[in-house]
Amino acid sequence: MDAVLAEMLIPHVKESEGYYARAYRCPAGKLTIGYGHNLDARPITTEQGVRLGIPLPGLLKPATLYLEKAQAEGLMLDELEEVYHALIEKNVLQGLDAARKAVLIDMGFNMGVPGLMKFHRMLEALKEHRYMDAADEMVDSAWYNQVGRRSKKLVKIMQTGAGYGCDRYAYYLCRGGKGKKRDYDYAAFC
């Protein structure tokens, strides 16, 4: 994953997921830790534990695990990379701008790549660069209501190609460059 995608995704995923030092059960009942790392679906490997300085007893009994923020960020980056490469292999990101690639990676991180791949009509619309149709498919899903603010932000980014990092100028341009930048409610967009 390139630096542009990482710069877009890291702050957004951190904000959306929140940081939890100790493992907890998410609303779906999955054992989760750090920045949304699903321990049931993706147990921390010994290699990750060694690289990130996670003690072995925590790997053996994940319910007792405690992660520092840097360790949680390392797990998040590993998972974002895995999602990115899985989407590359499936030719899902081909021909998309960075913001829309970031939306798909974010969705893949949130629901898993298999869950994202069930959005057949959205993915078909993206192949044809019909971004408003793709956004409509996002809204017409159970995921949209389950995720809350995160889904609304991702839909706006899908529609416009702007929004990661709250870029006022990009928002102004995507709205046709009419009026003054301050006239746009970019805070609702970001």
GROMACS elastic network, one bead per residue, 0.5 to 0.9 nm:
[ bonds ]
;  ai    aj funct       b0    kb
    1     4     6  0.83454   500
    1     5     6  0.65492   500
    1     6     6  0.68376   500
    1    80     6  0.82475   500
    1    81     6  0.61385   500
    1    84     6  0.64780   500
    1    85     6  0.78530   500
    2     5     6  0.56325   500
    2     6     6  0.63859   500
    2     7     6  0.87974   500
    3     7     6  0.60005   500
    3     8     6  0.85651   500
    4     7     6  0.51825   500
    4     8     6  0.63313   500
    4     9     6  0.86980   500
    4    98     6  0.73581   500
    5     8     6  0.51050   500
    5     9     6  0.60330   500
    5    10     6  0.84660   500
    5    98     6  0.63205   500
    5    99     6  0.76645   500
    5   101     6  0.77762   500
    5   102     6  0.60563   500
    6     9     6  0.51373   500
    6    10     6  0.57625   500
    6    11     6  0.87630   500
    6    77     6  0.83899   500
    6    80     6  0.85410   500
    6   102     6  0.84367   500
    7    10     6  0.59125   500
    7    11     6  0.72432   500
    7   164     6  0.88341   500
    7   165     6  0.85287   500
    8    11     6  0.68034   500
    8    12     6  0.69094   500
    8    98     6  0.85817   500
    8    99     6  0.75990   500
    8   102     6  0.69154   500
    8   164     6  0.55375   500
    8   165     6  0.65822   500
    9    12     6  0.52753   500
    9    13     6  0.58652   500
    9    14     6  0.83763   500
    9    80     6  0.84921   500
    9   102     6  0.62955   500
    9   103     6  0.84108   500
    9   105     6  0.81935   500
    9   106     6  0.69640   500
    9   164     6  0.77427   500
   10    13     6  0.53432   500
   10    14     6  0.60812   500
   10    15     6  0.85925   500
   10    73     6  0.85413   500
   10    76     6  0.82802   500
   10    77     6  0.78757   500
   10    80     6  0.88793   500
   11    14     6  0.51194   500
   11    15     6  0.61140   500
   11    16     6  0.85371   500
   11   164     6  0.89149   500
   11   165     6  0.82676   500
   12    15     6  0.51567   500
   12    16     6  0.60043   500
   12    17     6  0.84413   500
   12   106     6  0.85556   500
   12   150     6  0.87062   500
   12   164     6  0.74373   500
   12   165     6  0.81937   500
   13    16     6  0.50239   500
   13    17     6  0.57918   500
   13    18     6  0.78996   500
   13    35     6  0.73655   500
   13    36     6  0.84688   500
   13    76     6  0.84916   500
   13   106     6  0.71010   500
   13   109     6  0.86553   500
   13   110     6  0.87576   500
   14    17     6  0.54126   500
   14    18     6  0.54513   500
   14    19     6  0.69563   500
   14    35     6  0.60059   500
   14    36     6  0.85275   500
   14    73     6  0.84347   500
   14    76     6  0.87382   500
   15    18     6  0.54263   500
   15    19     6  0.83576   500
   15    35     6  0.87586   500
   16    35     6  0.85390   500
   16    36     6  0.88286   500
   16   149     6  0.81562   500
   16   150     6  0.61588   500
   17    20     6  0.88413   500
   17    34     6  0.84778   500
   17    35     6  0.53193   500
   17    36     6  0.53490   500
   17   110     6  0.86255   500
   18    34     6  0.77276   500
   18    35     6  0.56906   500
   18    36     6  0.73588   500
   19    33     6  0.77028   500
   19    34     6  0.51066   500
   19    36     6  0.76637   500
   19    69     6  0.73586   500
   19    72     6  0.77373   500
   20    23     6  0.69974   500
   20    24     6  0.79469   500
   20    32     6  0.83267   500
   20    33     6  0.55760   500
   20    35     6  0.66519   500
   20    36     6  0.81198   500
   20    66     6  0.87541   500
   20    67     6  0.79313   500
   20    69     6  0.85721   500
   20    72     6  0.84425   500
   21    33     6  0.64088   500
   21    34     6  0.55866   500
   21    35     6  0.88286   500
   21    65     6  0.80864   500
   21    66     6  0.52989   500
   21    68     6  0.62883   500
   21    69     6  0.72999   500
   21    72     6  0.77946   500
   22    32     6  0.83738   500
   22    33     6  0.59303   500
   22    34     6  0.73412   500
   22    63     6  0.77416   500
   22    64     6  0.73077   500
   22    65     6  0.60498   500
   22    67     6  0.66230   500
   23    31     6  0.62662   500
   23    32     6  0.53217   500
   23    34     6  0.76675   500
   23    39     6  0.84508   500
   23    62     6  0.71205   500
   23    63     6  0.56182   500
   23    64     6  0.71427   500
   23    65     6  0.64495   500
   23    66     6  0.72994   500
   23    67     6  0.87994   500
   24    29     6  0.88424   500
   24    30     6  0.79511   500
   24    31     6  0.55437   500
   24    32     6  0.53670   500
   24    33     6  0.64482   500
   24    63     6  0.76556   500
   25    28     6  0.75749   500
   25    29     6  0.51049   500
   25    30     6  0.52040   500
   25    32     6  0.59494   500
   25    33     6  0.87324   500
   26    29     6  0.51345   500
   26    30     6  0.53905   500
   26    31     6  0.65329   500
   26    32     6  0.62817   500
   26    36     6  0.87022   500
   26    38     6  0.87377   500
   27    30     6  0.74844   500
   29    32     6  0.88289   500
   30    38     6  0.63910   500
   30    39     6  0.73588   500
   30    40     6  0.60926   500
   30    41     6  0.81637   500
   31    37     6  0.84236   500
   31    38     6  0.59367   500
   31    39     6  0.54236   500
   31    40     6  0.57471   500
   31    41     6  0.87536   500
   31    62     6  0.84046   500
   31    63     6  0.76879   500
   32    35     6  0.83577   500
   32    36     6  0.59632   500
   32    37     6  0.53356   500
   32    39     6  0.54781   500
   32    40     6  0.75942   500
   33    36     6  0.58978   500
   33    37     6  0.52565   500
   33    38     6  0.67710   500
   33    39     6  0.71314   500
   33    65     6  0.84106   500
   33    66     6  0.83558   500
   33    67     6  0.77443   500
   33    72     6  0.76523   500
   34    37     6  0.59244   500
   34    66     6  0.87464   500
   34    67     6  0.65640   500
   34    68     6  0.81547   500
   34    69     6  0.72603   500
   34    71     6  0.79694   500
   34    73     6  0.74002   500
   34    75     6  0.78070   500
   34    76     6  0.78449   500
   35    69     6  0.87383   500
   35    72     6  0.61028   500
   35    73     6  0.69844   500
   35    75     6  0.80822   500
   35    76     6  0.62706   500
   36    72     6  0.89222   500
   36    76     6  0.77031   500
   36   109     6  0.85471   500
   36   110     6  0.76769   500
   37    40     6  0.89583   500
   37    41     6  0.87144   500
   37    42     6  0.74915   500
   37    43     6  0.88653   500
   37    72     6  0.80660   500
   37    75     6  0.71029   500
   37    76     6  0.67650   500
   37    79     6  0.80083   500
   37   109     6  0.88759   500
   38    41     6  0.55623   500
   38    42     6  0.58449   500
   38    43     6  0.75636   500
   39    44     6  0.69410   500
   39    62     6  0.75014   500
   40    43     6  0.61155   500
   42    45     6  0.83892   500
   42    79     6  0.88588   500
   43    59     6  0.79665   500
   43    62     6  0.82958   500
   44    47     6  0.82489   500
   44    48     6  0.62746   500
   44    49     6  0.66110   500
   44    59     6  0.65037   500
   44    62     6  0.86348   500
   44    75     6  0.81472   500
   45    48     6  0.51283   500
   45    49     6  0.61460   500
   45    50     6  0.86580   500
   45    59     6  0.76764   500
   46    50     6  0.61471   500
   46    51     6  0.85338   500
   46    54     6  0.88330   500
   46    56     6  0.75979   500
   46    59     6  0.74569   500
   47    50     6  0.52371   500
   47    51     6  0.61013   500
   47    52     6  0.84817   500
   48    51     6  0.50645   500
   48    52     6  0.58423   500
   48    53     6  0.80820   500
   48    54     6  0.78219   500
   48    74     6  0.85912   500
   48    75     6  0.77705   500
   48    78     6  0.87669   500
   49    52     6  0.52759   500
   49    53     6  0.56068   500
   49    55     6  0.66828   500
   49    56     6  0.70636   500
   49    58     6  0.89993   500
   49    59     6  0.73542   500
   49    71     6  0.88784   500
   50    53     6  0.51371   500
   50    54     6  0.62971   500
   50    55     6  0.77208   500
   50    56     6  0.82563   500
   51    54     6  0.78707   500
   52    70     6  0.80905   500
   52    71     6  0.55423   500
   52    72     6  0.87744   500
   52    74     6  0.67402   500
   52    75     6  0.81763   500
   53    71     6  0.73223   500
   54    57     6  0.86907   500
   54    58     6  0.70736   500
   54    59     6  0.75481   500
   54    65     6  0.85672   500
   54    66     6  0.84160   500
   54    67     6  0.73424   500
   54    68     6  0.89538   500
   54    71     6  0.73158   500
   55    58     6  0.56021   500
   55    59     6  0.68801   500
   55    65     6  0.84742   500
   56    59     6  0.50374   500
   56    60     6  0.64032   500
   56    61     6  0.87657   500
   57    60     6  0.50753   500
   57    61     6  0.61765   500
   57    62     6  0.82219   500
   57    64     6  0.84212   500
   57    65     6  0.79449   500
   58    61     6  0.51199   500
   58    62     6  0.52821   500
   58    63     6  0.77437   500
   58    64     6  0.60390   500
   58    66     6  0.73035   500
   59    62     6  0.54702   500
   59    64     6  0.88417   500
   59    65     6  0.71391   500
   60    65     6  0.89153   500
   61    64     6  0.57711   500
   61    65     6  0.68502   500
   62    66     6  0.85791   500
   63    66     6  0.87593   500
   67    70     6  0.79716   500
   67    71     6  0.58274   500
   67    72     6  0.59679   500
   68    71     6  0.52709   500
   68    72     6  0.62715   500
   68    73     6  0.86642   500
   69    72     6  0.50106   500
   69    73     6  0.60584   500
   69    74     6  0.85478   500
   70    73     6  0.50437   500
   70    74     6  0.61782   500
   70    75     6  0.87792   500
   71    74     6  0.50112   500
   71    75     6  0.64067   500
   71    76     6  0.86940   500
   72    75     6  0.51783   500
   72    76     6  0.62315   500
   72    77     6  0.86902   500
   73    77     6  0.61006   500
   73    78     6  0.85375   500
   74    77     6  0.51552   500
   74    78     6  0.61880   500
   74    79     6  0.86712   500
   75    78     6  0.50703   500
   75    79     6  0.62192   500
   75    80     6  0.86111   500
   76    79     6  0.51597   500
   76    80     6  0.60897   500
   76    81     6  0.85791   500
   76   109     6  0.87788   500
   77    80     6  0.50397   500
   77    81     6  0.61156   500
   77    82     6  0.85757   500
   78    81     6  0.52001   500
   78    82     6  0.62740   500
   78    83     6  0.87689   500
   79    83     6  0.61575   500
   79    84     6  0.84912   500
   79   109     6  0.69994   500
   80    83     6  0.51290   500
   80    84     6  0.60648   500
   80    85     6  0.86578   500
   80   105     6  0.69259   500
   80   106     6  0.78439   500
   80   108     6  0.84064   500
   80   109     6  0.63342   500
   81    84     6  0.50085   500
   81    85     6  0.61737   500
   81    86     6  0.85261   500
   81   105     6  0.89338   500
   82    85     6  0.52952   500
   82    86     6  0.61147   500
   82    87     6  0.86302   500
   82   109     6  0.89394   500
   83    86     6  0.50793   500
   83    87     6  0.61502   500
   83    88     6  0.85749   500
   83   105     6  0.61296   500
   83   106     6  0.85993   500
   83   108     6  0.61101   500
   83   109     6  0.63926   500
   83   112     6  0.77938   500
   83   113     6  0.65801   500
   84    87     6  0.52519   500
   84    88     6  0.62087   500
   84    89     6  0.87231   500
   84    93     6  0.85758   500
   84   101     6  0.87520   500
   84   102     6  0.89697   500
   84   104     6  0.87538   500
   84   105     6  0.59718   500
   84   108     6  0.84122   500
   85    89     6  0.61620   500
   85    90     6  0.86446   500
   86    89     6  0.51289   500
   86    90     6  0.63604   500
   86    91     6  0.87727   500
   86    92     6  0.89258   500
   86   113     6  0.73484   500
   87    90     6  0.50173   500
   87    91     6  0.61794   500
   87    92     6  0.53392   500
   87    93     6  0.63359   500
   87   104     6  0.83319   500
   87   105     6  0.76656   500
   87   108     6  0.84233   500
   87   113     6  0.75390   500
   88    91     6  0.50300   500
   88    92     6  0.61779   500
   88    93     6  0.60078   500
   88    94     6  0.74096   500
   89    92     6  0.77977   500
   90    93     6  0.81883   500
   91    94     6  0.56194   500
   92    95     6  0.87215   500
   92    96     6  0.86894   500
   92   101     6  0.85566   500
   92   104     6  0.84140   500
   92   117     6  0.89955   500
   92   123     6  0.72288   500
   92   126     6  0.84849   500
   92   127     6  0.80290   500
   93    96     6  0.57579   500
   93    97     6  0.85322   500
   93   100     6  0.82907   500
   93   101     6  0.57309   500
   93   104     6  0.78686   500
   93   105     6  0.89419   500
   93   126     6  0.89498   500
   93   127     6  0.89163   500
   94    97     6  0.88751   500
   94   101     6  0.86456   500
   94   127     6  0.80937   500
   95   126     6  0.89020   500
   95   127     6  0.77049   500
   95   129     6  0.85549   500
   96    99     6  0.81163   500
   96   100     6  0.61452   500
   96   101     6  0.60642   500
   96   126     6  0.78362   500
   96   127     6  0.83880   500
   96   129     6  0.79348   500
   97   100     6  0.56407   500
   97   101     6  0.62573   500
   97   102     6  0.86950   500
   97   161     6  0.73440   500
   98   101     6  0.50454   500
   98   102     6  0.60602   500
   98   103     6  0.87000   500
   98   161     6  0.80764   500
   99   102     6  0.50370   500
   99   103     6  0.63723   500
   99   104     6  0.89486   500
   99   157     6  0.68474   500
   99   158     6  0.75630   500
   99   160     6  0.89300   500
   99   161     6  0.53926   500
   99   162     6  0.62598   500
   99   163     6  0.77725   500
   99   164     6  0.69756   500
  100   104     6  0.64622   500
  100   105     6  0.86633   500
  100   131     6  0.89191   500
  100   154     6  0.87794   500
  100   157     6  0.69624   500
  100   158     6  0.56778   500
  100   159     6  0.88781   500
  100   160     6  0.89413   500
  100   161     6  0.60806   500
  100   162     6  0.85024   500
  101   104     6  0.52691   500
  101   105     6  0.62214   500
  101   106     6  0.85407   500
  102   105     6  0.50317   500
  102   106     6  0.59308   500
  102   107     6  0.84746   500
  102   164     6  0.86481   500
  103   106     6  0.50806   500
  103   107     6  0.61335   500
  103   108     6  0.85463   500
  103   154     6  0.59234   500
  103   155     6  0.83537   500
  103   157     6  0.72734   500
  103   158     6  0.68723   500
  104   107     6  0.50236   500
  104   108     6  0.60147   500
  104   109     6  0.84731   500
  104   116     6  0.77660   500
  104   154     6  0.89030   500
  105   109     6  0.60499   500
  105   110     6  0.85210   500
  105   113     6  0.85397   500
  106   109     6  0.50330   500
  106   110     6  0.61247   500
  106   111     6  0.86814   500
  106   154     6  0.84743   500
  107   111     6  0.60153   500
  107   112     6  0.73691   500
  107   113     6  0.79944   500
  107   115     6  0.86532   500
  107   116     6  0.65275   500
  107   151     6  0.86684   500
  107   154     6  0.84750   500
  108   111     6  0.54304   500
  108   114     6  0.78950   500
  108   115     6  0.72537   500
  108   116     6  0.55870   500
  108   117     6  0.85332   500
  109   112     6  0.54229   500
  109   113     6  0.72211   500
  110   113     6  0.87238   500
  110   116     6  0.89722   500
  110   147     6  0.89127   500
  111   114     6  0.78291   500
  111   115     6  0.55141   500
  111   116     6  0.65901   500
  111   143     6  0.84030   500
  112   115     6  0.53311   500
  112   116     6  0.64028   500
  112   117     6  0.87940   500
  113   117     6  0.61048   500
  113   118     6  0.88551   500
  114   117     6  0.51477   500
  114   118     6  0.67537   500
  115   118     6  0.54592   500
  115   119     6  0.76161   500
  116   119     6  0.57165   500
  116   120     6  0.85836   500
  116   123     6  0.89672   500
  117   120     6  0.65003   500
  117   123     6  0.78089   500
  118   121     6  0.86198   500
  118   123     6  0.88807   500
  119   122     6  0.53688   500
  119   123     6  0.62000   500
  119   124     6  0.86476   500
  119   137     6  0.75466   500
  119   138     6  0.78753   500
  119   141     6  0.85319   500
  120   123     6  0.52333   500
  120   124     6  0.61190   500
  120   125     6  0.86397   500
  121   124     6  0.50028   500
  121   125     6  0.61197   500
  121   126     6  0.86037   500
  121   133     6  0.85498   500
  121   134     6  0.72769   500
  121   137     6  0.67072   500
  122   125     6  0.51344   500
  122   126     6  0.62710   500
  122   127     6  0.88447   500
  122   130     6  0.89373   500
  122   131     6  0.86017   500
  122   133     6  0.70558   500
  122   135     6  0.72950   500
  122   136     6  0.79897   500
  122   137     6  0.53568   500
  122   138     6  0.69537   500
  123   126     6  0.50416   500
  123   127     6  0.64184   500
  123   128     6  0.89421   500
  123   134     6  0.70364   500
  124   127     6  0.52368   500
  124   128     6  0.67745   500
  124   129     6  0.88451   500
  124   130     6  0.86989   500
  124   134     6  0.80122   500
  125   128     6  0.52470   500
  125   129     6  0.61796   500
  125   130     6  0.50252   500
  125   131     6  0.67699   500
  125   132     6  0.85629   500
  125   133     6  0.61644   500
  125   134     6  0.53429   500
  125   137     6  0.88983   500
  126   130     6  0.57068   500
  126   131     6  0.61609   500
  126   133     6  0.82762   500
  126   134     6  0.61444   500
  127   130     6  0.77018   500
  128   131     6  0.84024   500
  129   132     6  0.87994   500
  129   133     6  0.89640   500
  129   134     6  0.85122   500
  130   133     6  0.54807   500
  130   134     6  0.63055   500
  130   135     6  0.88065   500
  130   159     6  0.89728   500
  131   135     6  0.60878   500
  131   136     6  0.85209   500
  131   158     6  0.60954   500
  131   159     6  0.53979   500
  131   160     6  0.78223   500
  131   161     6  0.86226   500
  132   135     6  0.50210   500
  132   136     6  0.61496   500
  132   137     6  0.87056   500
  132   155     6  0.88724   500
  132   158     6  0.73738   500
  132   159     6  0.51533   500
  132   160     6  0.83610   500
  133   137     6  0.63155   500
  133   138     6  0.87388   500
  133   159     6  0.84717   500
  134   137     6  0.51617   500
  134   138     6  0.64724   500
  134   139     6  0.88941   500
  134   155     6  0.85870   500
  134   158     6  0.73406   500
  134   159     6  0.79025   500
  135   138     6  0.50055   500
  135   139     6  0.63677   500
  135   140     6  0.87071   500
  135   154     6  0.84374   500
  135   155     6  0.52396   500
  135   156     6  0.76233   500
  135   157     6  0.87091   500
  135   158     6  0.58009   500
  135   159     6  0.59431   500
  136   139     6  0.50571   500
  136   140     6  0.61689   500
  136   141     6  0.89417   500
  136   155     6  0.79866   500
  136   159     6  0.88961   500
  137   140     6  0.50109   500
  137   141     6  0.66323   500
  138   141     6  0.56418   500
  138   142     6  0.87141   500
  138   143     6  0.76632   500
  138   144     6  0.63398   500
  138   151     6  0.79685   500
  138   154     6  0.87986   500
  138   155     6  0.67450   500
  139   142     6  0.81770   500
  139   143     6  0.81317   500
  139   144     6  0.54481   500
  139   145     6  0.80534   500
  139   151     6  0.80403   500
  139   152     6  0.81524   500
  139   155     6  0.72955   500
  140   143     6  0.85339   500
  140   144     6  0.71934   500
  141   144     6  0.55479   500
  141   145     6  0.75441   500
  142   145     6  0.57140   500
  142   146     6  0.63301   500
  142   147     6  0.88521   500
  143   146     6  0.50001   500
  143   147     6  0.60186   500
  143   148     6  0.86599   500
  143   151     6  0.76661   500
  144   147     6  0.57483   500
  144   148     6  0.66467   500
  144   149     6  0.89263   500
  144   150     6  0.84903   500
  144   151     6  0.53189   500
  144   152     6  0.73359   500
  144   155     6  0.88789   500
  145   148     6  0.56514   500
  145   149     6  0.89797   500
  145   151     6  0.76662   500
  146   151     6  0.84356   500
  147   150     6  0.59756   500
  147   151     6  0.57287   500
  147   152     6  0.85624   500
  148   151     6  0.57064   500
  148   152     6  0.67520   500
  149   152     6  0.51792   500
  149   153     6  0.62606   500
  149   154     6  0.86536   500
  150   153     6  0.52724   500
  150   154     6  0.62215   500
  150   155     6  0.86757   500
  151   154     6  0.50463   500
  151   155     6  0.60800   500
  151   156     6  0.86626   500
  152   155     6  0.51722   500
  152   156     6  0.64020   500
  152   157     6  0.87670   500
  152   189     6  0.89796   500
  153   156     6  0.52239   500
  153   157     6  0.63146   500
  153   158     6  0.86603   500
  153   163     6  0.78427   500
  153   164     6  0.89007   500
  153   188     6  0.85778   500
  153   189     6  0.68397   500
  153   190     6  0.65477   500
  154   157     6  0.50247   500
  154   158     6  0.60677   500
  154   159     6  0.85893   500
  154   163     6  0.85036   500
  154   164     6  0.89796   500
  155   159     6  0.61748   500
  155   160     6  0.87000   500
  156   159     6  0.50706   500
  156   160     6  0.61916   500
  156   161     6  0.79721   500
  156   162     6  0.79237   500
  156   163     6  0.74432   500
  156   189     6  0.66422   500
  156   190     6  0.83604   500
  157   160     6  0.52394   500
  157   161     6  0.50599   500
  157   162     6  0.52390   500
  157   163     6  0.54332   500
  157   164     6  0.73742   500
  157   189     6  0.81570   500
  157   190     6  0.85063   500
  158   161     6  0.56073   500
  158   162     6  0.78785   500
  159   162     6  0.83134   500
  160   163     6  0.78537   500
  160   171     6  0.78547   500
  160   174     6  0.60224   500
  160   175     6  0.82150   500
  161   164     6  0.88409   500
  161   170     6  0.85783   500
  161   171     6  0.88570   500
  161   174     6  0.77915   500
  162   165     6  0.85654   500
  162   166     6  0.79651   500
  162   167     6  0.71978   500
  162   170     6  0.59431   500
  162   171     6  0.61402   500
  162   174     6  0.73804   500
  162   189     6  0.88706   500
  162   190     6  0.87347   500
  163   166     6  0.50229   500
  163   167     6  0.60632   500
  163   168     6  0.83611   500
  163   170     6  0.76039   500
  163   171     6  0.68898   500
  163   186     6  0.86007   500
  163   189     6  0.65261   500
  163   190     6  0.52415   500
  164   167     6  0.70698   500
  164   190     6  0.68743   500
  165   190     6  0.72970   500
  166   169     6  0.89641   500
  166   170     6  0.84781   500
  166   171     6  0.80038   500
  166   186     6  0.73350   500
  166   187     6  0.75054   500
  166   189     6  0.75961   500
  167   170     6  0.53720   500
  167   171     6  0.62456   500
  167   172     6  0.86574   500
  167   186     6  0.83184   500
  167   190     6  0.80507   500
  168   171     6  0.51180   500
  168   172     6  0.60802   500
  168   173     6  0.86448   500
  168   181     6  0.70548   500
  168   182     6  0.85429   500
  168   184     6  0.86459   500
  168   186     6  0.64407   500
  168   187     6  0.89073   500
  169   173     6  0.61552   500
  169   174     6  0.85445   500
  169   177     6  0.88100   500
  169   181     6  0.71143   500
  170   173     6  0.51070   500
  170   174     6  0.60427   500
  170   175     6  0.85810   500
  171   174     6  0.51132   500
  171   175     6  0.62814   500
  171   176     6  0.89289   500
  171   177     6  0.86300   500
  171   181     6  0.83721   500
  171   184     6  0.81264   500
  171   186     6  0.67517   500
  171   189     6  0.78914   500
  172   175     6  0.53100   500
  172   176     6  0.68100   500
  172   177     6  0.53022   500
  172   178     6  0.75547   500
  172   179     6  0.86047   500
  172   180     6  0.79572   500
  172   181     6  0.56235   500
  172   182     6  0.87423   500
  172   184     6  0.71057   500
  172   186     6  0.82726   500
  173   176     6  0.51985   500
  173   178     6  0.79945   500
  173   181     6  0.88741   500
  174   177     6  0.69645   500
  175   178     6  0.71024   500
  175   184     6  0.86011   500
  176   179     6  0.88789   500
  177   180     6  0.78763   500
  177   181     6  0.79778   500
  178   181     6  0.82285   500
  179   182     6  0.84166   500
  179   183     6  0.66914   500
  179   184     6  0.84258   500
  180   183     6  0.53616   500
  180   184     6  0.75497   500
  181   184     6  0.59225   500
  181   185     6  0.89746   500
  181   186     6  0.87517   500
  182   185     6  0.75743   500
  182   186     6  0.83115   500
  183   186     6  0.86951   500
  184   187     6  0.84871   500
  185   188     6  0.57276   500
  185   189     6  0.68481   500
  186   190     6  0.61797   500
  187   190     6  0.52506   500
